[in-house]
Amino acid sequence: MAAIIQTENLTRRYGRQVAVDGLTLEINEREIFGFLGPNGAGKTTTILMLLGLTEPTSGSARVLGYDPTRDPLEIKRQVGYLPENVGFYDDLTGRENLRFMAELNRLPEARITEKIEEALRTVGLNGEGDKLVGAYSRGMRQRLGIAELLIKDPKLLILDEPTLGLDPDGTNKMLDLVHALSRDRGITVMLSSHQLEQVQRICTRVGIMIKGKLVAVGTIEELAKRKLGEGGGMNLEEIYMRYFKEA
Amino acid sequence: MWTICKKELADHFSSTRFLILFCLILMVALVSTYMVATNIRQVLEGVSKPSNVFLLLFTTEGKFFSLVQFIAFFGPLLGIIMGFDAINRERQHRTLAKLVSQPIFRDAVINGKFLAGVITVSIALVSMMLLLTGMGLITVGVVPGWEEIGRLFVYLIVSIAYVSFWLGLAILFSILFRSLATSALAAVALWIFFSFFMGFASDLVADALSPVRNPRDPEEVVANQRVSDAASLVSPAVLYSKATSTILDPYRRSRGSVMIVGLLEKLSMERFQSPLPLDQSILVVWPYLTLLAALTLICFGLSYVIFMRQEIRSV
């Protein structure tokens, strides 16, 4: 298994405040990696550094073998990033939004329509493609966000709080979708969240980040053994709270 | 960049505020030019062998203002409404983070937006000019010569550059301010200051720098006036109106202020003067044109640098 994301002592300071503190992390191919932590723990900053949207203060990162500070364009070409609370052009339809993204990714004109239809089908919005995005529900918007990423055939998806603010039904659909993408297409997924029970459902490995520091990485079983002892159960929430109190 | 430019163009032409403003400007321009045209026609009957009549259509003051003054005044608004929400609207709708995480250079966003604005302004001004020219042809019945067409062409280019300055300024504000209302207000405030209050401001500067102690001393008065003129050149509105009025008036030989004369007097006075050729007219206002271009570039350059360095998060 090859490492898709590799960081080495990645650090970002804003003035005197340290947002990300010496992050060393490896994410392998075909994993669904859950990136956990309270708000303001530095998850989004890490993601922005991985995409080359923010310069690290020190340390280095490789994403798909590229250096984000040197080759951000190559990374952006192959990585689908869904920002927290993603926005759309509300006065355009779902299809038009997708077409704009496809054009920005320089897809050949002949393939754009086909790709749009395929992406809409995958996320289950093919009946809704010609409605204005302004009329979409929150769950639909999030799924449209995923569709936008699928258009470029990503090798890696980085999802920032993909289930935030969704109702239980929307959340389930979203998680199933992510799970299916990873299973059927072999896409590596890194998703940040603070909703633990969902992460537990689909993630193969998790990392817990608190106050800029990565305090634990591993499968849920490993972490459970470490913190709760043998036979202590597998509740991620409990594990998380232990780490949180220690920090 | 072209993708963004294309989308912005579509946005501009379908946006209600652009259409409203454009229709308003077009209507006022048509009405006032029509009044001027009929006026010119009457005056022309008493004059033999007039020259450069066609340009008078644009420079003569009708009931309120000449077309050139009108454009100098409302053109900026056109630039402002297209630029004031260029970047911060993307922030508010949370599309900026998405946009910059696509495989495009970050400057493509701002270049595309600026270019789309300039194209829109060009289309708007050129089509308006053509309409007015057509109407002038019909009502006045004078065919413009090549020289006059050349002058109008230069005028158009300068006007587009002028509106682009305001567009660049508005985009700069849209980068600096998070809120749409703040950036719109800031741009409009600057517009009002430069168009209305520049005269007072430059007088103030002049009085401070070279006060007139004795109003009868011509040297002091002249020195005061010189400083005031120089100070007012800070305003792109002043630069623009001085530049275009010279370009459109072949009889104007200097950049200084001129006497205001009526239409008939002007026509009859012109018979004793020979007009400047177009290139000489341009030469007269060349410093103004360079200054205007420089201001536009500074504005755009500043937006460019700030946008490239700005953090994308904190949306």
Interface residues (C-beta under 8 A of the other chain):
Chain A: T44 T45 L48 L51 L53 T54 L73 E74 K76 R77 Y81 P83 N85 V86 G87 F88 Y89 D90 F100 M101 E103 L104 N105 R106 E148 K152
Chain B: T3 I4 K7 H93 R94 T95 A97 K98 L99 V100 S101 Q102 P103 I104 F105 E311 I312 R313 V315
